[in-house]
Amino acid sequence: MRLIATEEAWSIPEVAAELQQVSRSPSQSLDKLLVKGIYDAEVDTSGYGKMNFLEGLLDVEERRLPQMDEHGVDMQLLTLTAPGVQMFDADTATDLAALSNDRMAEIIRKHPTRFVGLGSFAPHSPKRAAKEVERVMTELKLNGLVVNSHTNGDYFDDYRFWPILEAAEAHDACIYIHPRSPSDTLKGPLQDYAMDSAMWGYGVEVGTHMLRMMAGGVFDRFPKLKICVGHMGEMVPFFIWRINFMNSRAQKVGRAPKTQRSMEEYFKDNFVFTTSGVEDHLALRYAIDRMGVENVLWSIDYPYQPIKEAVEFIQTAPLSEAEMHAVCHGNAERVFHIPPAE
């Protein structure tokens, strides 16, 4: 069974150095908690520094590949780790996104059977971002795109970002919306008890982004646009009935714009999601039965999640052979334009 892991974090020293500067800035963004822990041990107050994620992010050959070999992972889909370039000014973000895309392409050329990747861009400069999308998909021949949810508190339902979505749709480039910490307008009570990140805040953040796109009519304007999210759908599959019902009611009373399709139809037609960080067989079974096996992809979330447990989770999953092939590699090959194994 070919195993393609579809949300595997990675970075380059130049982005890491810039994020170290961010960690020492006066910003009150919740992202700084994670940034401090990963990129600046001298100012770490989060505890994340003890986990040594940075070594795993920057390495490919010395640590990552041997672990993939040890546990039978055939391929990783690399993504520039959150918060990517989105905490930088637009010029710096644009330059570092292009540099990271070039470096990723080099890794893939060196290890074409082991790595594929998603290109980054700077959403706060939409026209330049659209040009980078075109370069990523045509010149570098990467496999799609990644963005880290909001940019300065704004989401993809804002028409200012539509040049990016237009370029992605034109090149059949799936956009992976990865979590970052909640924006200033959402963070409030999420700051306590470590709720700001993977426990709860990340799902709230990306789920909000997803619903804004669906309810805002983005997929009426871009009907072929494909979005991927992680963590078993960021809670949306488990709440989809209520989301669908309440949005239809809001449309009837004029509190939400009229859309051509329902929220559930947008979710099934325009979204796929990975299992990253949710190693729960009951959740996987529900996700497949409710949303369709063609919309579910296996992943690890390396280095933030251990490889061994993620592999054991999928290898022992109560799936049919056809479902296993779809989740482990077939859906990834289709969505991210990965050639089947020879």
CORFEN-V511734 format. One line per field, one symbol per residue. psi: psi as a letter, one per 20 degrees, with the letter a starting at -180 (. if undefined). burial: I if it has 16 or more other ideal C-beta (glycine too) atoms within 10 Angstrom, else O. Layout:
BEGIN
psi = ???
burial = ???
END
This chain:
BEGIN
psi = opoopjmoqqrqhhgghhhhhhhjrjqjphhhgggghginhhjpjhihhiilhgghghqghhggghhgghjkohqqoqppqqkcjiirrgggggghggghgghghgghhhmhihqrrpqrrnhimhghghhhgggghgghlajbqqqmcqokjqriiphhihhghgggghjlopoooqqrqqrhiihdiiiqkkiichgghghgghhggghggghijhihhmhjpppqralkjlighijhghggghhhghhhjjiqqpqhrrghggghhiqrqrjpjnmohggggggghhiphijppqrglqjhqqgghhghghhjqmqrgggggghhhghggghjlppqq.
burial = OIIIIIIIIIIIOOIIOIIIOIIOOOOOIIIIIIIIIIIIOOOIOIOIIOOOIIOIIIOIOOOIIOIIOOIOIIIIIIIIIIIIIIIIOIOIIIIIIIOIIOIIIOIIOOOOOIIIIIIIIIIIIIOIIIIIIOIIIOOIOIIIIIIIIIIOOOIIIOOOIIIIIIIIIOOOIIIIIIIIIIIOOIIOOIOOOOIIIIOOIIIIIIIIIIIIIIIIIIIOOIOOIIIIIIIIIIIIIOOIOOIIOOIOOOIOOOOIOOIOIIIIOIIIOIIIIIIIIIIOOOIIOOIIOOIOIIIIIIIIIIIIIOIOOIIOIIOOIOIOOOIIOIIIIIIIIOIIIIOOOO
END
